[in-house]
Amino acid sequence: MTQKHLQLSILGCGWLGQALARELTEEGIGVKGSTTSPSKITALKEQGIDPFLIELQENTFKGPLEDFLKGSDILIIDIPPGLRKDPSRDFCAVLQPVVTALNGFGVKHTLIVSSTSVFPDEDDVFDEHSIFLPDSPPGKQMLQAEQLILDQNPGANTVLRLGGLIGPDRHPVHYLSGKSNLKGGSDRINLIHRDDVIGILKAIIAKEQWGKTLHGVAPHHPEKQEYYPEMADRFNIDPPYFKRPSSRYTGKVIDAAYTTELLSYNYQFPDLKV
C-alpha cells in the first residue's frame, strides 16, 4: 500500500497530534483525528482532518470510537496520561477500550507516543535497549501502557518515547524565566523539537518500523545552567538562575542513536536552538 492510500487515525489532536495530522493531510494521506473539545471540531475540519469527539475514561468511553477506528490502517495514540493531575488514574484502564475495539476493525499497526519519564532519575545513559525499573508512579504506569500496546499485536506495534517537547511557541524557559536558586543546574537536558517528532513519526510509518521501542530525543545534552540562560537571551526574557550544585550529578541522558540510525533520520534542530 502506498503512502497516499494510507488511512490513519490519530487519537489526541493536541499541540503535537494536530500538527502531525495537518502535515499528513497536506501530503494526501487520509487522517481521522480525535479531540475531547467540541470547540475544536470546526478547526480540524478546516485543516482537512476528519474530526471525532471522543473521551476515554477508565474501562469506558464517550463518542464514536468504532467509527473513528474503522477503515484505518494505523492508529497513533497521543493522549496525555494525566497522572500529574490525578496520580490515582489508571492509564492502562483508560487505554483498554481502545485495545478492545482494535480487535474488530482491522487496524494493522498502533504507534503509541510515550515519554522518557519511564526512566529512573539516575546519573546514567539510557538507550532503546536499556533494562531498567521506573522509580516514579507515572513512570511505572507509562511503561505498563507501552507493554499493553506492544502485547496487543506482537511485532506489529511500536512505542516512541519522547523527551520534553519544544517549539517556537512552547519552551520550558518561559516557565523558568526570572526564577532563582533553582536546583539541578548540572542536570543534562533531554528535549526534542516538535518538527523533529513529526519527522520521526513519518519515518516510522514510511519505513514500516513496527515491533520496536524507539526514542525521540535530540542529540544535544547541555547542562540546564548552560542551556536555559542562553535560550532566555534568545527569547529576550529574564534568565533563570541555578544555585551551585553540591556535586557533579548530571542526571539521566537519553540516547536515541539507535532510532536515528534505524530511520536514517537527520534532526532539523539537533542543538535545540529554536
N, C-alpha and C positions, 0 to 999 in steps of 0.2 A: 504494500500500500504506500503510495506517495504521500509526501508531507501535506500537499494541498487537499488530499482526500481524507485526512485525519479529522476526527471529531473529538474534541476534548471537553471535559467538564472540570471547572476549577471551583473547588469548594472553599469559598472565602475570598471574595474580591475586595480586599482591603488595599492598603498602600502598595504592597507588593503584587498581590494577585490581580488587581485591576490593571496595573501597568503591564504585567505579563499577558493578560487576556487581550488588551488593546493591541499589543505588538503582534501577537499571533493572528488576530483577525486581519490586521493590515497585510499579513503575508498570505491571506486567503484560506486560513485554517478556521474551521467552524468551532466556535467556543461557546459553551454554556457557562454562565457564571452565577454563583450564589451570593446572596447578601442577607443580612438579618435586618436591614434598614429599608423600609418601604420608600423612603425619600431617594434612594439610590437607583431604583428601578429604571427611571427615565434616563438618567445619566448613562447607565450601562447600555441601554438600547441605542442611544445616540452614538455610542462608540462601536456599534456593530456586534455587541455581545448579547447573546440570548439570556435574559435575566430570570432568576428564580429566587423567590423569597423563602428561605429555608433556615430554620433554627434548630440546632441539635441540643438535646438535653440528655441527661443520663438515662440510657436504655430506651429513649423515645425521641421523637422529633415532631416538628410542625412544618408543614409545607409539602410540595410535590417532589419528594426525594426520588421516587421511582422515575418520573418524567425527566428529572434532571440527569439521571444516570443512563437512561435508555438511549441506545444508539451511539454511545461514546466508546471510543477505543481506549482512551486514557483518562484516568481521574487524578487530578492533582489536589492534594489536601493541604491547604494553607490557612488553618484556623488557629487562633491563639489558644493555648491550653487554659488560660485564665486562672492559673494556680496561684499567682501572687495575690490576686484579689480574693480568691476563695481557695485556701490551701486544702480544704476538705473535699474539693471537687475530684471526682474520679474521671480522668480524661479518657481512659480506655472505655469506660461505660458510655461516655459521650460519643466516641467513635463507633461503638458497637452497632448501632442501627445502620450505619454506612456499610460496615463489613457484612452484615446480614443481607442488606439489599444488593450488594455487589454480586452475590452468588447467582442472582436470577436475571441479570441484564447484560451479560456478555462483555463487560469491561475487561480488556485484556491485561492492562497494566495499571498499577496505582503507584504514585510517587508522593510520599509524604515529606513535607518541609518540616524538619526538626531543628534542633538547636544544639550548639556546642555546650550548653549548660548541663548536658548529660555528664560531662566530665567532672571529676572531683577537683576541688580547688587545691591543687598541689603544684609544687615547683617542678614541673615536668613537661615533656613534649608528648603530645598525643596525636597519632596519625589514624588513618582509616582502619588499621588492623590492630590497634591497641586493645589490650584486655584490661578492663577497669571496673570499678564499682562506684556508682554515683554517691556523693556524700550529702545530698540535699533531697527533701521530699519531691520538689518539682523535677529534679534530675532523674530520680527513680521512676517517676510516672512517665516522663518523656521517653525513657529507654523502654519501658513496658509498652508504650504506644507504638514505638518503632517496631518492636518484635511482633505486636499484634498484626500490623500491616504486612510485614515480611512473611509471617506464617500463613496469612490468608491465601496467598497464592505463591508458594515457594518457587524461587527462581524467576518470578515474573514482576516482582515489585521492587521498588528502590527507595532508599532513605537518603535525603540530602540534609546534612547538619550544617546550619549556617552560623557564622559569627554574628556580631552585632551589626545591624543594618544601618547604613548611612546613605545620604543623598544630598543634593543641593538644598532641599527643603527639610532635611531631617539629619541632625547631627547631635550627639551627646554633649558636645562642647557648649551648646546653648544652655543646657541644664547646669553645667558645672561653672559657667561664667561668673566671675567675681567671688566665688567661694574660696575660703582659706582653710588651712590646717587639714587638708584632705589626706586621707590615708591611701596607701597603695601606690605612691608615686613611681616606684621602681617596677610595678607590675607591667607586664607586656600587654599590648592591645591585640585583640583578635576581631577585626572588623572586616566588612565587605560592602562594596557599593551596590546599590540596587541594580544598576545596569549590568554588573558582573553576575549577579544572581540570575537575572533573566537570561544572560548568555549561557550560563552553565545549565540551566533548566532546558533551554532549547537544544543544547549539545547532547544532553542525556537522551532526549527524545529522538533527535536526528540520528544519533549513533546507536540507538537502541540498547543503552547500557542498563539492563534490568537485572534484578537479583543482586544489587550492590548496596553497600553503605558508603556514601561519599561525603566529602567535605567541601564547603564553600567558604573559604577564608582567604583574604588577601595575603600575599607572601611577606608583607612588611609588618614587623612586630616591634616597633619602638616602645620605649617606656612611656607611661602615661604622662610623667612630668616633662617629657620632651615633646610629645606629640600634641597634647591639648593646648599648651600655651601657643604653639606655632599655629594651630588651627584657629585659636581665638584672634590672633593677629590677622589671619587671612579673612575672617569674618568681621573684623573691626569691632570686636566686643572685648569686655574686660577678661583678662586671662584668669584661670583658676590657679590657686597656689597650693602646692603639696608640701606637707611637712617632711623634714628629713627622715628617711627610713632608718629604723634601728638595726636593720640587717639587709643583706643584699638578696632578699627574697624577690624573685622575678615573676612568680605566678606561672600559670599554665600557658603553654604555647600550643596552638592548634595547627598542625601541619596538614596541608592539602595537596602535597606534591603528587601523591598517587592519583588523585582525581584530575589534577591539571594535566598530567601525562596521559592518562587514560582517554581523556576527552580532546587532547591536543588543543587545550584552551589557553589563550593569551589574555591575561587580565587587562581590562581597559583602565583600571585605577589601581595598579599594584602598590603605589605608595600612599593611597588613601587621601590624596590631596584633591578635595572636591572644590 
